[in-house]
Amino acid sequence: MWDDAFPSFLIGLREGLEAGLIVSVLIATLVRSGARSRLPQVWTGVLAAISLALSFGAVLTFTAASLSATAQEAFGGALSVVAVGFVTAMVFWMRRSARTFSGEIREKITGALGMGAGMLIVTSFLAVGREGLETALFLWTTARAAGESAGPLTGAAIGLVLAAGLCWGLYRRVLHINLTRFFTATGAVLIVIAAGVLGYGLRDLQEGGVLPGGTSYAVDLGGSVDAGAWYSTLVQGVLNLTPTMTWLQVAGYAGYLAVVMPLFLRGAPTRPTAPAPPAREAGPVPRTREAKPVRPVPLRRRPSWVVPVAVVAVPAVLAGAAVALGGSRPADAQTVAVSGTDCGKGFTAPKPGRRTFRMHNTGDKTSEVYLIDPGTGAVYGEVEGLAPGTTRDLAATVTGGTYAWRCVPSSGKAVTSRAVRVAGAGGTAAAVVPVSAADLAAPLRSYKAYVERGLATLVTQTRRLSDDVGAGRLVAARTDWLAAHRTYASLGAAYGTFQDYDQKINGRPDGLPGGVHDKDFSGFHRIEYGLWHGESASDLAAPARQLAADATGLRKAFPTQDFDPGDLPLRAHEILENTLQFELTGDADQGSGTELATADANLTGTRELLTVLRPLLTSRAPRLLPTVDTDIARFQKLLDSAHHGGTWTPVDRLDTTARARLDGATGQLLEDLAPVPDLLEIRKSA
């Protein structure tokens, strides 16, 4: 996360400091002019500027979300290029104006003082608003490049808080900073970051079909560079340099740095700015003639909260309107009926491309609806749980071919609409061949046989563990414990069917009132705690006997337990999610330091699961399993490096680099496994 946070931290710090310095100058000017009562007007303008920046960010986010995948790439790429332009102009402007901008602000605010409250609000709004818009645009582009990482928001927040503290210190004269040097140093770093954003934006424009050369690679190190390693993550997060880059990306990155960096470091020579002439003190105004006294007309006083609320609310309302208009349904969106009698009514052949359909349930039962290829049953889009009388949008990419709707009510038979033929081509439509419970029957039988063999081994191993503990052979019991625990950990896909046995056999002390000393703490982790914390054989004899009895009971109960075939695709991802959460953090360890041995067993279970699912996955996503196999091999190699004969390196003794590599390899494997549940989801067809 922190590699993604640094660019946003720097933007938050710089822009926050610029905006904070502007506000500080505004406040100081009013205070020194004896106009302290006008401070609320300054804060009103500042609030309006903040509201505008947040609203601008919301418009960017929701506008992108309403676009097709290709259009999102083009939209994001264009804004990335615009953001680079803004940042470039910002660093050059600040490089030139660091010494004089406080005088310029004071001159503007002094002029606004004599022009009424409205002008004072507008002046502060314009002064801060520009910084806010620049910040919102650049943060949006960096957050988009980081994907789902919280790093950009975290970095920006830290930068803004630090900037606020620096501004307070400068205002109170607690701190003294050479602003010219500060903005020069941070500007140079920002230019390097902006070059990466430019390259990222150009790549998005290529993927969006705006620019050519999307398959012409200047650099392709994907096979030799570990994308999950800490150094790869750091370079990608901070500099936006990736193992695979096109010629246009490389040219844009190198060209931007070659032109902009020398110009910035050299700096354009500027003449010293002459100080603004001091304002004349107001003298008596000569009277030309006597004026009759005019009786003042009492004015109705406006509540003090009206203007601040208005200036904050107006940008938010405008942003909401822009989002509503931008996210409104396309004019050519079809309304399609969903029910047992009207399935597909209103559906006509759409034009190729990204299309949105309004699915309206006209029946009296909750239904699922699928846009399918009637010849193969492949699914292009779906809406689940569409309640009677409700309408939801379904977006899908349509190309040349035949399409129909399949409506599946919660009770009753599925209905398929008449088919329509779409002529021409509109891109590549991703379709998923549906999976039925029957398709998963054979993989389920194979996996249940694997689990039954594992449980038979587990019973033998837990009995040996109990015998060694009972005989006082605690050194041998440690070896027995590790072997038995690894066997159990390799059955990860079956955890959901083990019911209460899982808590008895492998429960952790988390949440128990007495913790590790609670009477309900049992199973492998209870024995682990005792074996590695000096408990006697007599103290561990009862827990060991109970573990052996529970393993025997589980083996007898398993053939009659309900094993949902839909659990197989889910567990392909969930096993290693638990590994990342509990084993690689050390949270599950009770003293043995064998978390990586458990992770190795989890990987064995995942590999076995993918073996039984391989035929279904290969026919639906031919490129998925080769990528996953590469990820597994990398993860296995890292685990093997921590295995030394009969011992394993504890997670907390790994150096920072090794731990980062493990986390990165696991994260990459999880990311590549993520499509499996969707690909093999059981979809209703009758």
Protein Blocks (a to p, Z undefined) as FASTA:
>chain_A
ZZmmmmmmmmmmmmmmmmmmmmmmmmmmmmmnopmmmmmmmmmmmmmmmmmmmmmmmmmm
mmmmmpcfklmmmmmmmmmmmmmmmmmmmmmmmmmmmmmmmmmmmmmmmmmmmnojklmm
mmmmmmmmmmmmmmmmmmmmmmmmnomafklmmmmmmmmmmmmmmmmmmmnomaccdfkl
mmmmmmmmmmmmmmmmmmmmmmmmmmnomaghklmcfbdcklmpcfkbmklmmmmmmnop
afbdcfklmmmmmmmmmmmmmmmmnopaddddddddddddddddddfbdcdddddddddd
ddfklmmmmmmmmmmmmmmmmmmmmmpccfklccddddfklgoihiacddedjddddddd
fbfbdcddddddfknopafbdcehiaehiacdddddddedddddddddfbdcdddddddd
dehjebjcdddddddfklmmmmmmmmmmmmmmmmmmmmmmmmmmmmmmmnopaklmmmmm
mmmmmmmmmmmmmmmmnmmmlmmmmpcfehianlmmbfklgcjllmmmmmmnopafklmm
mmmmmmmmmmmmmmmmmmmpccdfklmmmmmmmmmmmmmmmmmnommpghlopmmmmmmm
mmmmmmmmmmmmmmmmmmmmmmlmmmmmmmmmmmmmmmmmmpghjaccdfklpcfklmmm
mmmmmmmmmmmmmmmmmmmpccdfZZ
